[in-house]
Amino acid sequence: MKFTVERDILSDAVSWTARSLSPRPPVPVLSGLLLTAENGLVSLASFDYETSARLEIEADVEAEGQVLVSGRLLNDIVRSLPAAPVTVELDGGKVVVTCRSSRFALATMPVGDYPSLPELPTAVGTVDGAAFAHAVAQVTVAASKDDTLPILTAVKVEIDGDTMTFLATDRYRLAMKEIRWTPADPSISTSLLVKSRTLTEVAKSLGGGGDLEIMVSEKVDLVGFASGGRRTTSVLVDGEYPKIRSLFPESSPIQAVVETGALVEASRRVALVAERNTALRMVFREGEVSLDAGTGDDASATESVPCTLEGEEITVAFNPSYLSEGLAVVDQPQVRFSFTAAPKPALLTGVSEDAGTVSDYRYLVMPVRLA
């Protein structure tokens, strides 16, 4: 095997394929990238039994062949090379990478021991990549980071006709976002449990490439994404996801609207004095919402932000991180807090300043009990 390609093209391809490699693979060969050169193309693939990634790049192929090399080492080497053509050649039991005066020799791993890549699932439709990435960023903030509850580390993706709904919860907050997409079958109705980190990676690496193709296996145990010649698959999470849709209130007697940017900055400043596991208190009155944190004996802070209030005054307290993470992904100039009562969860939604319409993103956060 021998091929030559520009450094930037090879670096981009290796970097994207290697990002799905496990830092602690169950078997050594799963730390490798599978490189296949044939017919003027070089395909790169990685697989860890859960996630696969593959793409093809054009190259000057002098000799066809296939090799398996350490993905992370190859990535580090290629990134360090000067901006010039790179030649990759199999020489005996080594893969030799040369670029100008730089020369690296990498040990190979047995190709025969590498597992077969999963078959790509059936394409079920396309979605705007930017809209998909934005929805994922908004919802994954509420997904659990605790691997002891694997089901809550997933995002539930509900597909019903041309509507795609993302749902996530860590038991202390919920997030929901609806977007439109273009299904191959307008009558499609299914749901997928996709790992939060998988969706985040897909959003970052494929969300900016225009239309994103969604693929689902017939057995509904594998999901795939493809854009710009890059394809990735992931095993779905198995289990029964909590029925969280019903937890979003249908109506709220108390509603307050605040400028998003001003509240984000104020909450960030006040939270500086909030020690771990302490709350940030908010008092909503007509004309303003006041924020305070800390105690009199230690550091404390207060600040107020203008707001409009419908209903009676209300005092609530939140985990500062949960509040700031929810506010950070509100994509409208104003945010609406909707309450049924102080001990009940608060619903955050974005509000358009001009039209006064509420966005299709909803974030429900549990308050902290006040002494």
C-alpha positions in Angstrom: 0.0 0.0 0.0 1.2 3.5 -0.9 -0.6 6.8 -1.3 0.1 10.5 -1.2 -2.3 13.2 -0.1 -2.2 16.8 1.2 -1.4 17.1 4.9 -4.5 19.2 5.7 -6.9 16.7 4.0 -5.3 13.7 5.7 -5.1 15.5 9.1 -8.8 16.4 9.0 -9.8 12.8 8.0 -7.6 11.1 10.6 -8.7 13.5 13.4 -12.4 13.0 12.7 -12.2 9.2 12.5 -9.9 8.9 15.5 -12.2 11.0 17.8 -14.5 8.0 18.3 -11.7 5.7 19.5 -11.9 4.5 23.1 -9.1 5.7 25.4 -9.3 2.2 27.0 -10.2 -0.3 24.3 -11.2 -3.8 25.4 -8.8 -5.3 22.9 -5.7 -3.6 21.4 -6.8 -3.7 17.8 -9.7 -1.4 18.6 -7.2 1.4 19.2 -6.4 1.3 15.5 -7.5 3.1 12.4 -8.2 0.9 9.4 -6.8 2.5 6.2 -7.8 1.1 2.9 -6.3 2.4 -0.4 -8.0 1.5 -3.7 -9.3 3.1 -6.9 -7.9 6.5 -6.2 -9.6 6.7 -2.8 -8.4 6.1 0.8 -11.0 5.1 3.3 -10.5 5.5 7.0 -12.5 3.6 9.6 -12.7 3.2 13.4 -14.9 0.9 15.6 -15.2 0.1 19.3 -18.2 -2.2 19.2 -20.5 0.7 20.1 -19.6 3.5 17.7 -18.2 3.4 14.2 -16.9 6.1 12.0 -15.8 6.0 8.3 -15.0 8.4 5.5 -13.2 8.4 2.1 -10.7 11.0 0.7 -9.2 11.3 -2.7 -5.6 10.5 -2.9 -2.8 9.5 -5.4 -2.8 5.8 -4.8 0.4 4.1 -6.1 -0.2 0.7 -4.6 -3.5 -0.6 -3.2 -3.7 -2.2 0.2 -5.0 -2.2 3.7 -3.3 -1.5 7.1 -4.3 -1.1 10.7 -2.3 1.4 12.8 -2.6 3.2 16.1 -5.2 5.9 15.5 -4.1 8.4 18.2 -0.5 8.1 17.3 -1.2 8.6 13.6 -3.4 11.6 14.5 -0.6 13.2 16.6 2.0 12.6 13.9 -0.1 14.0 11.0 -1.1 17.1 12.9 2.6 17.8 13.6 3.7 17.6 9.9 4.4 20.7 7.8 1.8 21.8 5.3 2.9 19.7 2.4 2.0 16.4 0.6 2.2 13.3 2.9 3.1 9.9 1.7 1.9 6.8 3.6 3.5 3.5 2.6 3.5 0.0 3.9 7.2 -1.2 4.2 7.4 -4.7 5.6 5.8 -4.7 9.0 5.8 -0.9 9.3 3.8 2.0 8.0 6.1 4.8 7.0 4.8 8.3 7.0 6.9 10.9 5.2 6.5 14.6 4.6 9.4 16.7 3.3 12.3 15.7 5.6 10.1 14.2 8.3 9.9 10.4 8.4 7.9 8.2 10.9 7.7 4.5 11.1 4.6 3.0 12.9 4.0 -0.6 13.9 1.0 -2.2 12.3 -1.6 -4.4 13.9 -3.1 -7.6 12.4 -5.9 -6.6 10.0 -7.4 -10.0 10.4 -8.1 -9.4 14.1 -10.1 -6.3 13.4 -13.9 -6.7 13.7 -16.2 -6.2 10.8 -17.7 -2.7 10.7 -21.5 -2.7 11.2 -23.7 -2.4 8.2 -25.0 1.1 7.6 -28.7 1.3 8.7 -31.5 2.3 6.3 -31.8 6.0 5.5 -35.1 7.3 6.9 -34.8 11.0 6.1 -32.7 14.2 6.3 -32.6 17.2 8.7 -30.9 20.5 8.5 -27.5 20.0 10.2 -27.4 23.4 11.8 -31.0 23.0 13.3 -30.1 19.5 14.5 -26.9 20.7 16.2 -28.7 23.6 17.8 -31.4 21.3 19.2 -28.8 18.9 20.5 -26.9 21.6 22.3 -30.1 22.9 24.0 -31.3 19.5 25.2 -28.1 17.6 26.2 -27.5 20.1 29.1 -30.3 18.2 30.9 -28.9 14.7 30.2 -27.3 12.9 33.2 -23.5 12.5 33.4 -23.9 9.7 35.9 -23.1 6.4 34.2 -24.7 4.4 37.0 -28.0 5.3 35.4 -27.2 4.6 31.7 -30.8 5.3 30.6 -30.6 8.9 31.8 -27.3 9.5 29.9 -29.3 9.1 26.7 -31.5 11.5 24.8 -34.8 10.3 23.6 -35.4 11.2 20.0 -39.1 10.9 19.1 -40.0 10.9 15.4 -43.6 11.4 14.3 -44.1 12.4 10.7 -42.1 15.5 9.9 -41.5 16.4 13.6 -38.4 15.3 15.5 -38.5 15.8 19.3 -35.5 15.6 21.6 -36.1 14.9 25.3 -33.5 14.7 28.2 -33.6 14.5 32.0 -31.2 13.9 34.9 -34.2 13.8 37.4 -33.6 17.4 38.5 -34.4 19.1 35.2 -36.0 18.3 31.9 -35.4 19.7 28.4 -37.5 19.3 25.3 -37.0 20.7 21.8 -39.0 20.1 18.6 -37.6 20.6 15.0 -38.9 19.8 11.5 -37.2 17.3 9.3 -37.8 15.6 6.0 -38.7 11.9 6.4 -38.5 9.4 3.5 -41.8 8.0 4.7 -44.2 10.8 5.9 -46.1 8.2 8.1 -43.0 7.3 10.1 -43.4 7.0 13.9 -40.6 5.7 16.1 -38.3 6.7 19.0 -34.6 6.2 19.6 -32.5 6.4 22.8 -29.2 7.8 21.7 -26.3 8.4 24.0 -25.9 12.1 24.8 -22.2 12.2 24.1 -22.8 10.5 20.7 -25.3 13.2 19.7 -22.9 15.9 20.9 -20.1 14.5 18.8 -22.4 14.2 15.7 -23.6 17.7 16.2 -20.1 19.1 16.4 -18.6 17.1 13.6 -21.5 16.7 11.1 -23.9 19.6 12.0 -22.1 22.2 9.9 -22.1 20.2 6.6 -25.6 21.0 5.3 -28.2 18.3 5.3 -27.7 15.5 7.8 -28.9 12.0 6.8 -30.5 10.0 9.6 -30.3 6.2 9.3 -32.1 3.6 11.5 -31.7 -0.2 11.4 -34.8 -2.3 10.9 -34.3 -3.9 14.4 -34.1 -0.3 15.8 -30.8 -1.2 17.7 -28.5 1.0 15.7 -28.6 4.6 14.5 -26.5 6.2 11.8 -25.7 9.7 10.7 -24.1 10.8 7.4 -23.0 14.2 6.0 -20.3 15.4 3.6 -19.1 11.8 2.9 -18.7 11.1 6.7 -20.7 8.3 8.2 -21.0 7.2 11.8 -23.1 4.7 13.6 -23.9 4.1 17.3 -25.6 1.4 19.3 -28.8 2.6 20.8 -29.4 2.6 24.6 -31.6 -0.2 25.7 -34.4 0.4 28.3 -37.6 2.2 29.1 -37.1 6.0 29.2 -39.1 7.9 31.8 -42.4 9.4 30.6 -41.3 13.1 31.1 -43.6 14.8 28.6 -46.5 14.8 31.1 -44.4 16.7 33.6 -44.4 19.9 31.6 -47.3 22.0 33.0 -50.1 22.9 30.6 -50.8 26.2 32.3 -49.1 28.4 34.9 -50.7 31.2 36.9 -47.4 33.0 37.6 -45.3 34.2 34.7 -42.3 36.5 34.6 -40.4 37.7 31.6 -36.8 38.8 31.9 -34.1 39.9 29.4 -32.0 36.8 28.8 -28.6 38.4 28.4 -29.0 40.6 31.5 -30.2 37.6 33.6 -27.4 35.4 32.4 -24.8 37.9 33.5 -26.4 38.7 36.8 -26.8 35.1 37.8 -23.2 34.4 36.8 -22.0 37.2 39.0 -24.1 36.3 42.0 -23.3 32.6 41.7 -19.6 33.4 42.3 -20.3 33.4 46.1 -22.5 30.4 46.1 -20.6 27.6 47.7 -21.1 24.0 46.5 -24.6 22.6 47.0 -25.9 26.1 48.0 -28.7 27.8 46.2 -29.2 31.0 44.3 -32.4 32.7 45.5 -34.7 34.7 43.2 -37.5 36.9 44.3 -39.9 37.9 41.5 -41.8 41.1 42.0 -43.5 43.5 39.6 -40.8 45.4 37.9 -37.8 43.4 39.0 -36.3 40.1 40.0 -33.7 40.1 42.7 -31.0 37.5 43.0 -28.9 36.7 46.1 -26.5 34.0 47.2 -24.2 33.5 50.1 -24.7 34.1 53.8 -24.0 37.1 56.1 -21.0 35.4 57.8 -19.4 34.5 54.6 -19.3 36.1 51.1 -22.7 37.2 49.8 -24.0 39.0 46.7 -27.2 40.5 45.5 -28.3 42.0 42.2 -31.6 42.9 40.5 -32.8 42.8 36.9 -35.9 44.4 35.4 -38.8 42.0 34.7 -42.5 42.0 34.0 -44.6 39.8 36.3 -48.1 38.3 35.8 -49.6 36.9 38.9 -48.5 37.1 42.6 -45.0 37.6 43.8 -42.9 34.5 44.2 -39.6 33.5 45.9 -37.8 30.5 44.6 -34.2 29.1 44.7 -32.3 27.0 42.2 -29.0 25.1 41.9 -26.8 27.8 40.3 -25.4 25.4 37.7 -28.8 24.1 36.6 -30.1 27.7 36.3 -27.1 29.0 34.3 -26.9 26.0 32.0 -30.6 26.3 31.1 -30.4 30.1 30.6 -27.3 29.7 28.4 -29.1 27.7 25.7 -32.2 29.9 25.5 -32.0 31.3 22.0 -34.4 34.3 22.3 -33.7 37.8 23.7 -36.2 37.2 26.6 -36.8 34.3 28.8 -40.1 33.5 30.5 -40.3 31.8 33.9 -43.6 30.0 34.4 -44.6 28.8 37.9 -47.5 26.9 39.4 -46.2 27.3 42.9 -42.9 28.0 44.7 -42.2 24.3 45.5 -43.1 23.1 42.0 -40.7 23.0 39.0 -40.2 26.2 37.0 -40.5 26.2 33.3 -38.1 28.3 31.2 -38.9 29.2 27.6 -37.5 31.7 25.2 -39.7 34.6 24.1 -39.3 36.7 20.9 -39.1 40.4 21.8 -40.9 41.5 18.7 -43.7 39.0 18.2 -44.0 37.9 21.9 -44.1 34.3 20.7 -42.7 31.5 22.8 -39.9 29.3 21.3 -40.3 25.5 20.9 -37.5 24.9 23.5 -38.6 24.1 27.0 -36.5 23.6 30.1 -38.0 22.5 33.4 -35.9 22.8 36.5 -36.6 21.7 40.1 -36.3 24.4 42.8 -34.2 24.0 45.9 -36.1 24.0 49.1 -35.7 27.1 51.2 -35.3 26.9 54.9 
